Amino acid sequence: MSDARTQLSMLVKIQELALEIQAAHAVVDGAPAKIEEAESRFRERNAEYVAIKERYDAIDADRRERSLELGTLEETRKHYQDSLMQVKNQREYAAVLKEIDAAKASIGEHEEAILASMDEVETLKSDLEARAAHIESERTIVEKERADVEAAVAEALARIERHGAERAEIESTLPPALVANVRRVEEGRKGLFLVRVERESCSACHVRLRPQVYQEIRQASKIHVCGSCRRYLYTEAAFTAAPVSTSAALNGPGTEAEAVNGGAV
């Protein structure tokens, strides 16, 4: 295998590793949002439960308070009812009747409110029981989602370290200038520094190659970059093609990267 073909095969491997590392970084970077989404869903459900629980507690507290007041009002009404037998004149009789009517009105108001609250409390109680079970289920789901995300992050970090070490080892066997240029193209092209040639064109920007350049790429006699997008170019056939002819090898160093439109990189 020629030096150019060997280096191209290494670049293919580096590109695969780079995309794996990029995907792993996406998992790590996206983890906080996934966890927040799950926890936000739980907080929303829990907030609904808390709001209903607060309403339930408020109504129940009001019912208990009214029940206590109802007892006091009944005693007050009975007290005034007994006082009717002790009044000495019409004016006192009218005053006692007025107090009795006021006590009866308050008693009626409290009884009506207690009856209404009992109905609502029962409804809220049933709702709370159903929501409590749902919240526990949701909590379990969120905890599992968090655990899954954290496990995925741990696996992604391990992949980043493993692939990074493998990439560094491969790069150590390549010319430093080639590695440096690969890094520049990779940074400027969102991680994609190497693309296949398809239909005699760069598959990234679709610039058509000159016939001679295309043949050199197919034979891997030289390393070429696209004159438009500056990405490195290769074909699958480069790794199965017949050995490069002597005349082709004499055209220049096998490891020199050239642009599609001519000229060294």
Helices and strands as residue ranges (DSSP letters): H 3-83, G 84-86, H 90-171, H 176-188, E 194-198, E 201-202, H 211-219, E 223-225, E 232-234, G 236-239, H 246-249, E 257-259
